Amino acid sequence: MLTIQGGSSGSKFCDGMSRRDFLKIGGLAMGGMSLPAILRAEASAGIRSSHKAIIMVFLPGGPPHQDMFDLKPDAPSEVRGEFKPIKTNVPGIEICEHMPRIAAMMDKFTVIRSLVGARDEHSSVICNSGYTVAETSQNHAPCMGSVISRIQGQVDKTVPAFVGMAPKMGHMPWADPGDAGFLGLAHAPFKPDGQLMKDMVLKDVSLDRLSNRKQLLAGMDRFRRGVDSLAGVDSLNQRAFDMLTSSKLVTALDVTKEDPKVRERYGKGRMEPVDDGGPMINDQFLAARRLVEAGVRCVTLAYGRWDYHGDNFGQCKKYLPMLDMAVSSLVQDIHDRGMDKDVSVVVWGEFGRTPRVNKDAGRDHWPRVAAGLLAGGGMRHGQVIGSTTRFAEEADDRPVHFKEVMATLYSRMGIDLQSTAIPDTTNRPNYLLADYLPMPELT
């Protein structure tokens, strides 16, 4: 492995890691598969030039649907909880009082109040793929980002098609940015994780000097003389090197290059992990938009921890405003930059919460129904899809399966899963989500 050492400027990426943590050639964290092998597999997939994109925001732990997007103000106190609904800018739609920014631009969102198909599984799998953990253990279904990578390839050879930004967590199934399943490691997410970058250092060449190709090549020559295994580097190795040392990817992740006013609008969030979940880094929402602009097709995020068996309302009072700021800023940003027809955003967790508040002022796991939020993608927004029963315990009108949302997101990418076979590593065709069509309400 080869790590490109960062410069001395001390500049940081959005999660606080330094540039010296970022780049490596050879054993990149795509399951241990080398970049040349990854690029070889991607080349065989066929690369198309369209650039639709998806940003998936996973809320680990199961966010409380009835305290965010499906409040029940007429229910008994032990069901309705402490929060009040507020009006949005779309007549007839109300959401939680602690999400005023989203409320003020509800015309740019769609709320799904009747998500079904979950199981009591604390994992990101269903939000990444549409399949439950139990299903993927049998069919090895790939996540959405891996499917997009396999079918559509890279927009730019120096930028990965799929980036997973989920941080490490105490409960690691929440930190899974997406599994490539039967597609193989060639289509696993690129993870800009500082833990990857440890072994070898290309001396005398910092990222600040990568634009000077003569200095870079001289440094590579010196390095090759000391490492026999790099003899005979082929063109795919060169492509791997180009990808990892591209200023496009580095610049996209470096949110300090953004307009300070835009960055300030996103807010800071919380840098420390929430219990056994992750931190709430609002800069990652901004980085996701920048990554998409750089050519990434799918970005997955994981934000905080929403498993509030106790003090549900106290925790939501702290963390819902942070989420509100990050999501509203991302969606406003993609509209301001003319990306709203091409970039889809989905925000959801693995299940909902119990209708009744427990003795610890919390809500427990409730896989029978959940809520989700959609934006962008050229979809028809300013609406609520589905409803729940009186106490938000079951889907009532228009149950929407997780897989149906996935089919919709694929369709916004220009991928028709009904007619598109996904070849596995042996080129055997697979049809994903075959029984599910895109949601007609969004077209």
MIGU-392788 format. One line per 3 residues: number of its first residue (from 1); their letters; for each residue x, y, z of C-alpha. Coordinates in steps of 0.25 Angstrom, whole numbers, plus 2048, in hexadecimal, padded with zeros to 3 digits. Example, Ala and Ser with C-alpha at 12.3 -4.5 7.8 and 13.67 -1.06 7.14 Angstrom:
1	AS	831 7EE 81F; 837 7FC 81D
//
This chain:
1	MLT	800 800 800; 804 80E 7FD; 7FF 81A 805
4	IQG	801 828 800; 806 831 80B; 7FE 83E 80E
7	GSS	804 84B 80F; 808 853 81B; 7FC 85D 81A
10	GSK	7F4 855 824; 7E7 856 81B; 7DC 84D 81F
13	FCD	7D1 846 818; 7C3 846 81D; 7C4 83C 827
16	GMS	7D1 842 82D; 7DB 838 826; 7E7 83F 820
19	RRD	7EB 83E 812; 7F7 834 815; 7EC 82A 819
22	FLK	7E5 82A 80C; 7EC 824 800; 7F2 816 7FE
25	IGG	7F5 80D 7F2; 7F4 7FE 7F2; 7EC 7F9 7FD
28	LAM	7E1 803 7FE; 7D5 800 807; 7CC 7FA 7FD
31	GGM	7CD 7ED 804; 7DC 7EC 802; 7DB 7EB 7F3
34	SLP	7E5 7F3 7EC; 7E1 7FF 7E4; 7E7 7FA 7D7
37	AIL	7DE 7ED 7D8; 7D2 7F6 7DC; 7D4 7FF 7D0
40	RAE	7D6 7F3 7C7; 7C8 7EE 7CC; 7C2 7FB 7CA
43	ASA	7C7 7FC 7BC; 7C1 7EF 7B8; 7B3 7F4 7BD
46	GIR	7B2 7FF 7B3; 7B2 80D 7B7; 7A7 817 7B3
49	SSH	7A8 826 7B4; 79B 82B 7BA; 79C 831 7C8
52	KAI	790 82F 7D0; 793 82D 7DF; 78E 828 7EC
55	IMV	791 82D 7FA; 78C 823 805; 78B 828 813
58	FLP	78A 81D 81D; 785 820 82B; 78B 814 834
61	GGP	782 80E 83E; 774 811 839; 76F 81F 83A
64	PHQ	762 822 841; 758 824 835; 74D 829 83D
67	DMF	756 834 843; 75B 839 836; 752 837 82A
70	DLK	745 830 82F; 741 837 83C; 734 833 842
73	PDA	72F 840 84A; 721 83A 84D; 727 82D 853
76	PSE	728 82A 862; 734 831 869; 73C 824 86A
79	VRG	73B 822 85B; 73C 830 856; 748 834 85E
82	EFK	74D 842 861; 74F 848 853; 745 850 84B
85	PIK	743 851 83C; 745 85E 835; 740 862 827
88	TNV	749 861 81B; 749 869 80E; 740 85F 808
91	PGI	732 861 80D; 72D 854 815; 73B 84F 818
94	EIC	740 84F 826; 74D 84A 82C; 755 84B 839
97	EHM	757 859 840; 766 856 841; 767 855 832
100	PRI	763 863 82D; 76D 864 822; 768 858 81B
103	AAM	75A 85D 81E; 75D 86A 817; 761 863 80A
106	MDK	757 857 80A; 754 85A 7FC; 762 854 7F9
109	FTV	75F 847 801; 756 83B 801; 753 834 80E
112	IRS	750 825 80E; 748 822 81A; 745 813 818
115	LVG	753 80C 815; 751 7FD 817; 75A 7F1 815
118	ARD	764 7F3 820; 768 7E9 82B; 76D 7EB 839
121	EHS	77C 7EB 834; 785 7F6 839; 78D 7F8 82B
124	SVI	78E 801 820; 78B 7F6 816; 77D 7F9 813
127	CNS	780 807 810; 78C 804 807; 785 7F9 7FF
130	GYT	776 7F8 802; 779 7EA 807; 779 7E5 815
133	VAE	785 7DF 81C; 77E 7D1 81B; 77B 7D3 80C
136	TSQ	78A 7D7 809; 78F 7CC 811; 788 7C3 807
139	NHA	789 7CA 7FA; 795 7D3 7FC; 78E 7DF 7F6
142	PCM	797 7EB 7F3; 795 7F8 7F9; 790 804 7F0
145	GSV	79D 80A 7EE; 7A4 7FE 7E9; 799 7FB 7DF
148	ISR	79A 809 7DA; 7A9 807 7D9; 7A7 7FA 7D2
151	IQG	79D 7FF 7C8; 7A2 80D 7C5; 7B0 80D 7C9
154	QVD	7B8 81A 7CC; 7B5 828 7C6; 7C4 82B 7C8
157	KTV	7CF 821 7C8; 7D5 829 7D4; 7C9 829 7DC
160	PAF	7C2 81C 7E2; 7B4 819 7DE; 7B0 816 7ED
163	VGM	7B5 81C 7FA; 7B0 818 807; 7B3 822 813
166	APK	7AD 81B 81F; 7B6 81C 82A; 7BB 811 834
169	MGH	7B0 80F 83F; 7AF 807 84C; 7A4 7FF 845
172	MPW	7AB 7FC 837; 79F 7F7 82F; 79B 805 82F
175	ADP	7A8 809 829; 7A7 800 81D; 7A7 80A 811
178	GDA	7A2 7FF 808; 7A6 7F1 804; 7A9 7ED 7F6
181	GFL	7A3 7DF 7F8; 7A3 7D6 7EB; 7AA 7E2 7E3
184	GLA	7B7 7DF 7EA; 7C1 7E9 7F0; 7C3 7F1 7E3
187	HAP	7B6 7F8 7E6; 7B8 7FA 7F5; 7B7 809 7FA
190	FKP	7C4 811 7FA; 7C5 815 809; 7CE 821 80C
193	DGQ	7D2 81B 819; 7DF 820 820; 7E1 812 826
196	LMK	7E4 80D 818; 7F0 815 816; 7FB 810 81E
199	DMV	806 807 817; 80F 80E 80D; 812 81D 80B
202	LKD	816 823 7FE; 821 82C 803; 824 83A 7FF
205	VSL	816 83B 7F8; 80B 841 7FF; 7FD 844 7FA
208	DRL	800 853 7F9; 80A 84F 7EE; 802 844 7E6
211	SNR	7FF 84E 7DB; 80E 84E 7D8; 80F 841 7D0
214	KQL	81E 842 7CE; 820 842 7DD; 815 837 7DF
217	LAG	81C 82E 7D4; 82A 831 7DB; 824 82D 7E8
220	MDR	81E 820 7E2; 82B 81D 7DB; 832 81D 7E9
223	FRR	827 815 7EF; 828 80A 7E4; 837 809 7E6
226	GVD	834 805 7F5; 828 7FC 7F2; 82A 7F0 7E9
229	SLA	81B 7ED 7E9; 818 7F9 7E1; 820 7F5 7D5
232	GVD	818 7F4 7C8; 80D 7FD 7CC; 802 7FC 7C1
235	SLN	7F8 806 7BC; 7EE 802 7C6; 7F7 805 7D1
238	QRA	7F9 812 7CB; 7EA 814 7CA; 7EA 810 7D9
241	FDM	7F4 81A 7DC; 7ED 825 7D4; 7E0 822 7DC
244	LTS	7E6 823 7E9; 7EF 82F 7E7; 7E4 837 7DF
247	SKL	7E2 845 7E5; 7D3 843 7E1; 7D0 839 7EC
250	VTA	7D9 840 7F7; 7D3 84D 7F4; 7C5 848 7F5
253	LDV	7C7 842 802; 7CE 84F 807; 7C2 858 80C
256	TKE	7CC 863 810; 7CC 867 801; 7BD 869 802
259	DPK	7B7 877 803; 7B7 87A 812; 7A9 87F 811
262	VRE	7A4 872 80B; 7AC 86A 815; 7A6 872 821
265	RYG	798 86F 81C; 79A 860 81D; 79E 862 82C
268	KGR	7A8 85A 834; 7A0 84F 83A; 7A7 846 845
271	MEP	7B5 841 843; 7B4 837 84E; 7AD 829 84C
274	VDD	79F 828 852; 7A0 81D 85B; 7A3 810 853
277	GGP	79F 817 846; 7A7 821 83E; 7AA 830 83E
280	MIN	7A1 83A 837; 7AA 841 82E; 7A2 84B 825
283	DQF	7AF 84E 81D; 7AC 840 817; 79F 844 811
286	LAA	7A7 84F 80A; 7B2 846 806; 7A8 83D 800
289	RRL	7A3 848 7F7; 7B1 84B 7F3; 7B4 83C 7F0
292	VEA	7A8 83C 7E7; 7AD 848 7E0; 7BA 841 7DE
295	GVR	7B4 835 7D7; 7B0 82C 7E2; 7A3 825 7DF
298	CVT	79F 820 7ED; 7A3 825 7FA; 79E 81E 807
301	LAY	79E 825 815; 79B 821 823; 797 82B 82D
304	GRW	797 82A 83C; 78F 820 844; 780 820 845
307	DYH	77D 813 84E; 776 81B 859; 771 810 863
310	GDN	772 81B 86E; 771 82A 86E; 76C 82A 85F
313	FGQ	767 839 860; 773 83E 867; 77C 838 85D
316	CKK	773 83C 851; 773 84B 856; 782 84B 855
319	YLP	784 843 848; 778 846 83F; 77C 855 83D
322	MLD	78A 850 838; 784 846 82E; 77A 851 82A
325	MAV	786 85B 827; 78E 850 81F; 783 84B 817
328	SSL	77C 858 813; 78A 85E 80F; 78D 852 806
331	VQD	780 853 7FF; 780 862 7FE; 78E 860 7F9
334	IHD	78B 857 7EE; 780 860 7E9; 788 86C 7E9
337	RGM	793 865 7E1; 789 860 7D7; 78B 851 7DB
340	DKD	77D 84E 7E0; 778 847 7D3; 784 83E 7D4
343	VSV	788 83B 7E3; 77E 833 7EB; 77F 834 7FA
346	VVW	779 82A 804; 779 82B 813; 774 81F 81C
349	GEF	777 814 826; 776 805 827; 768 806 82E
352	GRT	75F 80E 837; 75C 80F 845; 751 80A 84E
355	PRV	744 812 84F; 744 813 85E; 74F 81A 866
358	NKD	755 810 870; 758 812 87F; 765 818 87C
361	AGR	75F 823 873; 764 81B 867; 75F 814 85B
364	DHW	763 806 857; 765 7FE 84A; 759 7FE 841
367	PRV	75C 7F8 833; 74D 7F8 82F; 74E 806 829
370	AAG	758 811 827; 759 81E 820; 763 824 816
373	LLA	766 831 80F; 769 833 800; 76E 83F 7F8
376	GGG	774 842 7EB; 775 838 7DF; 76B 840 7D6
379	MRH	760 83A 7DF; 753 840 7E2; 754 846 7F0
382	GQV	74C 84E 7FA; 743 842 7FE; 741 837 808
385	IGS	740 828 803; 739 81E 80C; 733 81F 81A
388	TTR	733 817 827; 728 813 831; 723 81C 83C
391	FAE	730 819 845; 73A 818 83A; 73B 809 83C
394	EAD	738 803 82E; 737 808 820; 729 80C 81C
397	DRP	728 812 80F; 732 80F 804; 73D 806 80B
400	VHF	74A 809 804; 755 7FE 804; 764 801 806
403	KEV	766 7FA 7F9; 75C 803 7F2; 764 80F 7F6
406	MAT	771 808 7F1; 76A 806 7E4; 766 814 7E3
409	LYS	775 819 7E6; 77A 80F 7DB; 770 815 7D1
412	RMG	775 823 7D4; 783 81E 7D0; 77D 819 7C3
415	IDL	77E 80B 7C8; 772 802 7C5; 773 7F6 7CE
418	QST	768 7EF 7C7; 770 7ED 7BA; 77E 7EF 7BF
421	AIP	786 7E2 7C3; 791 7E4 7CD; 79C 7DB 7CA
424	DTT	7A4 7D5 7D6; 7B3 7D2 7D6; 7B0 7C5 7CD
427	NRP	7A7 7CE 7C3; 79B 7C6 7C8; 78F 7D0 7C6
430	NYL	787 7D4 7D3; 77B 7DC 7D4; 779 7E5 7E0
433	LAD	76C 7EA 7E6; 765 7E3 7DB; 757 7E4 7E1
436	YLP	758 7F3 7E4; 756 7FF 7DB; 759 80E 7DD
439	MPE	74F 816 7E5; 745 81C 7DB; 742 828 7E5
442	LT	750 82D 7E2; 750 82E 7D3
//
